[in-house]
């Protein structure tokens, strides 16, 4: 039974714990055992506090025994991305500069998860400062894709995606600037949701008014993503862009009738795509049509999206990492140095021009989304690539000029500010996962989750475990 607990949904575990069908301690022991079995193969969790997690589980059981009110995540194991400040737990940001950094406070996200009753197991691996969608760093090394350990898991929430895919945790937090929630979810056959800016308030945050990077939830099902988002969302005075909607909206029923809903199926925005990715994603048109959706090939005008993202990203790195650059440049990886230096060379006029272009882009997309409720497209332009490669340098013969060029299918959406979900949609003949991206109207986070849930219920892709987690019977069934 213990191993089976690792593959229940977070909602199922939550109910089992609350009704005392199983104790929080038993749930924690099952997940710690799974970590011991599997993590050595994939390197997803880089800091582990098993004793602390078991003490917290015991306290959670005692709270139930006393009949106290419970948070929405009471007793559920979770691991925090190694970019989240966590009081008393080493938080390295994947950088040797912060190898021994132990915060004395919790970030707002960690604070909220504790308040909701989630029990922290440890930290999930990230690329250095979350830069790049390939999870490796000089402290902990690379995290490997559980569907093929010779491949990358993506990033920067790569450790989180792998831990979920391998049943080591039922829920994980992540963050997304250019695709860091969506891309690793896509590479690892789990669900990652980039919410609207301000949906999950962020503190501390040097750039408190920025909207390019967001925190958000990851899980193995859309329903569990919604459950986690219910604990993360809601206003907070420490974040000036925090949306005022309470998180409880995400506890509502996700079921919805989609008959007559108009969906735009993106042609690809003239980006190069691996043909295997496009084939698997495009085959899902019939699923949405079976839900009653009206699917049309159309896409908004996203011109200037690349310039906007690259400029604002560079400005962000130069602003937030300048002190590290000036004092510890030799300890930074080359791509982080490049991003910082790009930002340091920006002028006020250049930033002003980009803001004008972003405003115009928003209006073009808004007008397009008045015709269509959702936009669907691939999450990534490539399949999981060799774990030894820092990043793809070409796609279909088209050279990638920067270390993030291959992520345009994700980061074009980042600059529009729309909510976007990565949900599993198939596998290649070699067994590599592929996900599709559901993009919703401005701040319609709930609607995106509803459509993602409907798609998930109509398919079985997300239920296929990684090879290293399958029993012999499960492997035979897949064959």
C-alpha positions, 0 to 999 in steps of 0.5 A: 500500500505504501508505494500506491500512496505515491501515485494517488492524486493530491486531492485523493491523499488530502481526503484520505488524511482528513478522514483518517483512512491513512495518517500523514506520517504514513503518507510521508514515509511512503514518499520518503521511501520513493525518494530513496528508491528513485532520486539517485537515478534522476537527481531531482531533490537536492536538499532533503530533510526527512527527519523534519518532514516526519516530525511535521507529519506527526504534528499534522496527525496530532492536529487532526486528532484534536479536531482542529480546522485544517488547511486545504493542503493539510498533511500533503508532502511538497518540495520547494524550488531551490529559488524560494527562500526557505527559513532554516533550509539551505537555498542555493539558487543553483549558484556556488555563490550561495552554496551555504546560504540558509535564509532566516525567513520564508518567502511569501509562497513558502509562508502560504504553503505552510499556512495551508498545511503542506509539509516541506520535504526539501528543495528541487534542483534548478539551473543557476539562478533559474537561467535557461530551460536545462536543469544543471548547476555546478553544485548539484549537477544535472537533473535527468528526465525519468522517461529517458535518463540520457535526456534533459528534464527541461527547466528551470523547475526541472527538479520539481517536474521530475520529482512529481513524475517519479511519485516523490511528491504529489505537489510542487511549486515552480516559477516561470519567466520564459517557460520554466513551469511549462517546459519541464512539465512538457518534458516530464509528462506532468502539468505546469501552470503559468498563472496571470501576473499577480495571481500568486503574489511574490515577496520578497521581490526586488522588481516588485512591479515586474510582470514577466516572471511569475510563481505557480503550481505543478502537479500530475493532474490539472485538478491538483494544480487547481488545488495548489493554486487555491493555497497560493493565490490571493491578495497580499499588501507586500505585492503591489501587483497582487490580484484581489481574487481569493484563492478559493475560486480554484476549489470550485468544480472544474467540469464545464460544457465546452460545446460551441467554444471557439479555439484558435489552433496556432500554425506556429508563428513561423517558428521552427518545430521538431516535426514529431512535436507538431505531429503529436500536438496537431493530432489533438484537434480531434479531442477538442472537437469531441468536447464540442469545441469549434477549432480554427487555424488562427493565431494572433500577431505576436511581432516584437514578442522576441525583442520585448522578452529578450530586452526585459529579461536582460534588464531583469538580470542586470537589475537583480544580479548586478551585485553578484556580477560585480563581486563574484563574476568568476562564479557565474556561468557564461549565459548568466554573464551574457544576460547581465551584460546585455542588460547593463548596456540597455538605454532608457530609450530602448526600454521605453520603446520596448514598453510601447511595443509591449502595450501594442502587442497586448492590444493586438492579442486582446482583440484576437482573443475576443474572437477566440476564448483559447489559443492552443499551441505546442509548449516546446519547439523541441523534444527533450534533448541530450542532458549533456547539451546546455541548450539546442543550437539549431532546430530543423537547420535554423540556428539558435543565436542565444541560449533561450531562442529555442523557447520562443513558443513559451516566452512569446506567451510570457510577454502577453501576460496571459495564463498558460497551461502545459498538459500532457498530450502524447509520446514519441515512438521513442517514449519521450513526452510531449505536451500542449499549451492552452492559453487563455484570455487575460486573467482567465486562469480558471477557464484555462484550468477548466479546458485543461481538465476536460482535455485531461479527462478525455485522454490518458497521457498523464497516467503513464509512469516513467520507465524507472517507476513502472512495475513489470506488469505496467511495462507489459501493459504499455507494450 
